[in-house]
Amino acid sequence: MSEAKMFRGFGFDLMPGEGGGNVIATVNGAVSQKLGGGIGVFENCSIPWTVTYDEMLFGIDGTMRIVVGDDVHDMGPGDIMWLPEGTELIYEADEKATFFFAVAPAANSPSGSKTDVHPAVTPRKKA
């Protein structure tokens, strides 16, 4: 039997935490040792970071900026951002911006390496 899991992303508390960010890795070390991912929110923040993993972001709501050197990427709903391992950047948001993220390898990511267990949705059976 497959170990496939589905999570209701909008059932999580997506309030920005201290520092203006909050990420909830629903797929983390408790689910996969290879891939991590989940949903996050940034608001009123400027967070310098160096990714130690490959990361993909998908904008859901609002607009955020990813500053890489002299380049500014404005990411809004429907936009996809690829960040290769080793990228030095700054995540910035003036207003609330919600996004999906995926990281690999999960063990190299602070959120992906966690082992928090999030409730999965029970699948229905075929009729």
C-alpha positions in Angstrom: 0.0 0.0 0.0 1.2 3.5 -0.8 2.3 5.9 1.9 0.9 8.8 -0.1 -0.3 11.7 2.1 -2.3 14.8 1.5 -2.4 17.8 3.8 -4.9 20.7 3.9 -2.4 23.6 3.7 -4.9 26.3 4.6 -5.8 24.6 7.9 -2.5 25.7 9.4 -1.8 28.9 11.5 -0.2 31.1 8.9 0.5 34.1 11.1 4.0 35.5 10.7 6.1 34.8 13.7 8.9 36.8 15.3 11.0 38.3 12.6 8.1 38.4 10.1 8.2 34.8 8.8 6.6 31.5 9.4 7.1 28.2 7.5 5.3 25.0 8.1 7.0 22.0 6.5 4.2 19.4 6.2 6.6 17.2 4.3 9.7 16.9 6.5 12.0 14.3 8.0 8.9 12.5 9.5 7.6 11.9 5.9 10.7 11.9 3.6 14.4 12.0 3.9 14.8 13.3 0.4 12.2 16.1 -0.1 10.9 18.7 2.2 8.1 21.2 1.6 5.1 23.0 2.8 3.6 26.5 3.1 4.9 29.7 4.5 4.1 33.3 5.0 6.3 36.5 5.2 5.2 39.9 6.3 7.0 43.1 7.2 10.4 41.4 7.0 13.8 41.3 5.5 15.5 38.0 6.1 19.0 37.4 4.9 19.6 33.7 4.1 21.9 31.3 2.3 20.1 28.2 1.0 22.0 25.0 1.8 19.6 23.0 -0.4 17.8 23.4 -3.7 14.6 25.4 -3.2 11.5 26.1 -5.3 8.9 28.7 -4.3 5.4 29.1 -5.7 3.5 32.3 -4.9 0.0 31.8 -3.6 -1.1 35.3 -2.3 0.5 38.7 -1.9 3.9 39.8 -3.2 7.3 39.2 -1.8 10.8 40.0 -3.1 13.8 37.7 -3.3 17.0 39.8 -3.5 20.0 38.0 -5.0 23.0 40.3 -5.2 21.9 43.3 -7.3 18.9 41.4 -8.7 15.4 41.9 -7.2 12.8 39.2 -8.1 9.2 40.3 -7.3 7.2 37.1 -6.7 3.4 37.2 -6.8 0.6 34.7 -7.1 1.4 32.0 -9.7 5.1 32.9 -9.9 7.7 30.1 -9.5 11.2 30.9 -8.1 14.1 28.4 -8.3 17.0 28.9 -5.9 20.0 26.6 -6.3 22.0 25.4 -3.3 24.5 28.1 -2.2 22.4 31.1 -3.2 22.9 34.0 -0.9 19.7 36.1 -0.7 17.3 38.2 1.2 13.6 37.3 1.5 11.6 40.5 1.8 7.9 41.3 2.2 6.1 44.5 3.1 2.6 43.0 3.3 1.5 39.4 3.9 2.7 37.0 1.2 1.9 33.3 1.3 3.8 30.7 -0.7 4.4 27.0 -1.2 8.0 25.8 -1.0 9.9 22.6 -1.8 13.5 21.8 -0.7 15.9 19.0 -1.5 17.7 17.4 0.2 15.4 17.8 3.1 18.2 17.1 5.7 20.0 20.3 4.6 17.0 22.5 5.4 16.1 23.7 8.9 12.4 23.2 8.2 12.7 20.0 6.0 14.9 18.3 8.6 12.3 18.7 11.4 10.2 15.6 12.3 6.9 17.4 13.2 4.0 15.1 12.4 1.1 17.0 10.7 -2.3 15.5 10.3 -2.9 14.1 6.8 -6.3 13.9 5.2 -7.8 10.4 5.0 -8.5 9.5 1.3 -11.9 8.4 0.2 -12.4 5.0 -1.4 -13.3 4.6 -5.1 -17.0 4.0 -5.7 
